[in-house]
Amino acid sequence: MASSSNQRSSAKERQPSQGSHSSLNSSTSSLTKSVNGALEKPNRPKAPAKRSVTPNSIAHSAGSGDNDAILKAPSKRSVTPISRSNSIVSNDPEPGRVRVAVRLRPRNAEDLASDADCADCAEPQPEMKKLKLMKNNWSSESYKFDEVFTETASQKRVYQVVAKPVVESVLGGFNGTIMAYGQTGTGKTYTVGNLGKDDASERGIMVRALEDIIANTSPDNDSVEVSYLQLYMESVQDLLSPDKVNIPIVEDPKTGEVTLPGAASVKIRDLDHFMELLQKGEANRHASNTKMNTNSSRSHAILMVYVRQSVAGIIDPGMSFHEKVKGTDVHGGTVIRKIRKTKLLIVDLAGSERIDKSGSEGQLLEEAKFINLSLTSLGKCINALAENSPHIPIRESKLTRLLRDSFGGSARTSLIITIGPSARHHAETTSTIMFGQRAMKIVNMVKLKEEFDYESLSKKLEIQVDNLTKEIDRQQKLRDNYIHEMEKKLKDCQLSFSEAEKSLVTRSEILEKENACLEKEMEAILSELDQQKDCNKLLRDEVARLELSLEHCKQKQHENSTYQKALAETTQMYESQIAELIKQLEDERAHCEGMEKQLDATKKLLSDHERSIKQHQLENSRYQKVFSDTTQTYEKKIAELTKHLEDEHAHREHAKEQVDSLKKVFNDKTSNQSNEITELRTKLAEADQSRETTVNELQSLKVEHTTLLSEKEKINVELNALRGKLLAEENKRMIVETELLRLKQAVPENNENFKDKKLHMKERMSRGSSSFRTTIDLHRSISDQKATIAKFCEEVGLEKILSLLSSEDIDLQMQAVKVVANLAAEDVNQEKIVNEGGLDALLMLLQSSENITILRVASGAIANLAMNETNQGLIMSKGGAQFLASTASKTVDPQTLRMVAGAIANLCGNVNLHIMLKQEGCIKALLGMARCGNPDVVAQVARGLANFAKCETRQVTQGLRKGCSLLMEDGALTWLIENSNCTSDSTRRHIELALCHLAQNEDNAQFFMSTGGLKEVIRISSESAREDIRNLAKKTLKLNPNFQAQLHYGR
């Protein structure tokens, strides 16, 4: 992170224009041929060029014939790193912005064993460069990145997209940074530092980056050096020299450049040499085994790659000596070397972790504190840079000091964030994604790190001076010898004095001529200085032109701000219209709820009528039975009386015959038979009286029979009237249901309808239609609704809202429980709701309320609260399981059953609650709710059984539990086998996982073999739609000796 002065430097200072290059090139045209010859070593052969052309040679190839040799030099690539890097910077609309990519790690064995429902919390959308993050079972959010990698993305593709542009920029003269950030165990070290010993395709970014750098540098003219460090507990340590600890960090007060003077810097010979160094550094790096990662890095690893490149430039033979020293370029000169000193940082950050999940203790806990502290400091700097804060807290941590040039500085930075698919780490995944989103807002001021090779030029000049000095010494010796010889000749021969004098005069004249030549050269040098002043004047004019261009850019920015203000006003107008549409939607929903209440009342009245009809039918059947019994009794009595009457009549006839015979006897024996006649008359009177009694009884029976017939007719009339009323009520109910269905179709109820309407809105907007005002954007309406609820909660207070749950007004109570349910869907609100007594109020509603809507919404709120482990224990301790089971038994509404089943399914994911769930009857309640046949309810039941089986089997494998599963006693295995071929993919996946987990317990083997469960596991191992489930089934069959014996016996 650079200082504010570096941040305010303009892009045009960082990227010199072509005109400035050409002006600088023109100043080198005055170097003399003698100096050019001295700059080259005659005995040292030139190394073949690795790049075919240079930027200067491309620009001036048409004007210089001497450059043909340069253009025809052997090359390894068709385009130089300079040209490629410059093209990247010039074509990119935001060359300095931090590029952020996200990579999703595949599921590992722990995820497969712990996540029963296999529900990924993140869904990559690489074609749209978006990542969809699931918040809960029914809502999600999408985030935009520069690149999104799925779990199948190769190491090569990750390097090509994330790291290679930065490596090319480093080769082109810019500093670069590649950094990996994410939760522990999400694949940062695999992405960045994997050596790929067994498989070259598995190599990470470090190895591939050095491979490209080594391939594009010359071992003769260029050098590549590396330093490998780790930041362990706020102490900088050298991984290549482990004895160097607590290395100080030094910052240049002028440039702000960060250096580590105590760190070892090793020159790289080839890729194998680098891999040996990297392997040595990895062996010295601190790593430990935690619950989150078996090989968790406990320090931040930083690989510093220093690249020094020598690039060809141009020098004009007519340049002055001072211009040669400055090293400026002109057209048509000879080659001079430029030096590019760039630095590449490859950072493998230690993963963030939560202490309660990682289980760190002792030294591991201290390490985790320092890791989280440094990552927190880095996050603060990222936030401050993203928000353009005037203060950047870079000195809070050594990590931020080391990375000050990477974020907000002059380096080209790429960040790859790694996340895992498990929903158990939803909070860490969300934090990682938001870190990447904020980093994308940072724009660095990239600068070209290029300068002339003053050191090489100085060495060449020193060699030239040494050669000239040697030549002068040699000439001086020759002159001394010559003088000595002359003196000898003078002593030997005085006669030749005159000739020697002439010779001296002649030499004096020669020296005068040489002096005149030197004066001319001085005049030439002065003229060259005047030319340099003219060149400086041109440069000042160019600076003035750039300042005018900068003012023009500021004016354009002001115009853009005006356009943005107009766009904001238009957006506000559209938001007000959307708010009105939302209000209309709420009115429609209220009307729909009123119709639902009317339908409930109609259903209740209809059920009352049905019960009345059944009661009448029972009474009618009872009356008919009594009538038939009475009729049969009376018919028997009539038959008996008729028979008795016939007997009496026959007896009477017989008596008459006896009377006649007696009369005949009486005539004969009148005096003797008087007493017998009296007795016979008495008997006859008794017979007459008996007959009259029988006739009266028969008449009364006939009257009762007539009365029963009339009552039967009245009952039939009442039955017909009741049937008519029932038909009328049935017609009314059908009319109300039709109206309710029409209203539900008119009102959107789920995200998919909103998404369809949103797409329809976009299509109609593209055609210029006015239907934009009639279409509601789903995500905005949801966010507005959440904001409205949050604002309402702040104004009214959560305590008052919870107090309304006990209100006697049903409508007020219903609205309050809906607000509480929406608040419970957010993790940040759950603790407040529980502390304020919201959980107790929701459980009381389950116990006391008879309203279907209140039961459904309250069950959904408890299901959201049950996603937290702490809340699960509170729910069970307050009798929540019993209340949920009771609610499941007293309602048949599918939506209410789905919410209740979801709450119980979440509780099943806590192994400490299994016995209580079994005792409270929650398992029986789950299986009972599945009988309604609703697919959503069945899916939640299957998820609950899968959670129960997974946690139970985990304890068995860890040796914490023995015996068969608690699910076996309630018939859960039979239900799983019967529904293993359901049509829903999600439900079938949960059922298959539950069967596989139950089969892992050897004590359940007898149940599986007796109920056909073994056949289902065999079928799952070959026919399951998911590969991970098939592998789990195969593993289960292989490890269970009972199954192996059964399979062997079957063969």
Summary of the structure (lengths in Angstrom):
residues: 1051
radius of gyration: 50.4
end to end distance: 69.7
largest distance: 243.2
contacts: 3245
relative contact order: 0.06
helix: 67%
strand: 10%
